[in-house]
Amino acid sequence: MKAQSAAMGLMDSQALNNELGIAPRTARTWRKLNRHGFSELTIKIGRRVFYRRAELMTWIETQKCKP
């Protein structure tokens, strides 16, 4: 499944946590409370949660602080 999801440009929660350097609990909280529009990035397949890498990178760009 990991190879298929990676080929589709999807990241699972563990990959997301590693990529952003955040704790799993932080990602869950952001998703459940829709902090920073984070839940809009979520794709659920059954009980598993995935994120599209391209959408995540766009989201990161929108989170930059503006001087």
C-alpha positions in Angstrom: 0.0 0.0 0.0 2.8 2.4 0.8 4.3 2.1 -2.7 0.9 2.7 -4.3 0.1 5.7 -2.1 3.6 7.2 -2.7 3.1 6.7 -6.5 -0.2 8.6 -6.2 1.6 11.5 -4.4 0.0 10.6 -1.1 1.7 10.7 2.3 0.4 8.8 5.4 0.4 10.4 8.8 3.8 9.0 9.7 5.4 10.5 6.6 3.7 13.8 7.3 5.0 13.9 10.8 8.5 13.2 9.6 8.3 15.8 6.8 7.0 18.6 9.1 8.9 17.5 12.2 5.8 17.5 14.3 4.3 15.1 16.8 1.5 12.8 15.7 -0.7 14.4 18.3 -0.1 17.8 16.8 -1.2 16.7 13.4 -4.4 15.0 14.8 -5.2 18.2 16.7 -4.8 20.4 13.7 -6.9 18.0 11.6 -9.7 17.6 14.1 -9.9 21.3 15.0 -9.2 22.5 11.5 -6.3 24.6 12.7 -4.7 26.6 9.9 -7.1 25.0 7.4 -5.3 21.7 7.9 -8.3 19.4 7.8 -8.9 20.4 4.1 -5.7 18.6 3.2 -6.9 15.3 4.7 -8.0 12.3 2.6 -9.5 9.4 4.6 -9.6 5.9 3.2 -11.3 3.8 5.8 -9.6 4.6 9.0 -6.3 5.7 7.4 -5.5 9.3 6.9 -3.5 10.5 3.9 -2.3 13.9 2.6 -1.4 14.9 -1.0 2.2 16.0 -1.1 1.5 18.8 -3.6 -1.3 20.3 -1.5 0.8 20.1 1.6 3.6 22.0 -0.1 1.1 24.7 -1.2 -0.3 24.8 2.3 3.2 25.3 3.8 3.8 28.3 1.4 0.6 29.9 2.7 1.8 29.6 6.3 4.8 31.8 5.8 5.0 34.9 8.0 4.6 38.1 6.2 6.8 41.0 7.3 
